[in-house]
């Protein structure tokens, strides 16, 4: 369904801008946008129904920013990616909401320092990892790594400022958890875990 809609839109746009030879590239971009919109819609709708909208927005926004800079593992199918993302992000949002009443200022600072140090280490060593823009030169990869490191420092400063201003703890925690989840997806062990999950799912389908 998504492929069909994307192809029709791409053909129409290709004819409109007189670039019919680039229809495949246009279709691919449109397909990514549609799939991304569906994911975000489902995530936000589910979080609203469960009363987790603001933690979810924090997790999702943080995840998207660092996903763009650092890349990370991908599931082989759209449906698997959708369900995995839904389960993990809802879980992180729920945990953030429930733990917020037990977390004080000092604990937030410890978690923030841990997140920044871990993020800088992983980004320096592995970013960009399996980035959606795969055909990058080495120079482009180095630039993206620098952007990743800079983004982590800036994000850390923003979270620290929000903590000083007594911003809702559940939102701050959600951003910390969202960051740790995303930065963890670029580690090789993360790929091993996803591959094992995919292997188990494929074995179940065969049986």
Buried (B, 14 or more C-beta within 10 A) or exposed (E): EEEEEBBEBBBEBBEEEEEEEEBEEBBEEBBEEBBEEEBEEBBBEBBEEBEBBBBBBBBBEBBEBBBBBBBBBBBEEBEBBBEBBBEBBBEBBBBBBEBBEEBEEEEBBEBBEEBBEBBBEBBEEBBBBBBEEEEEEEEEEEEBBBBBBEBBEEBBEEBBEBBEEEBBBBBBBBBBBBBBBBBBBBBEEBBEEBEEEBEEBEEEEEE
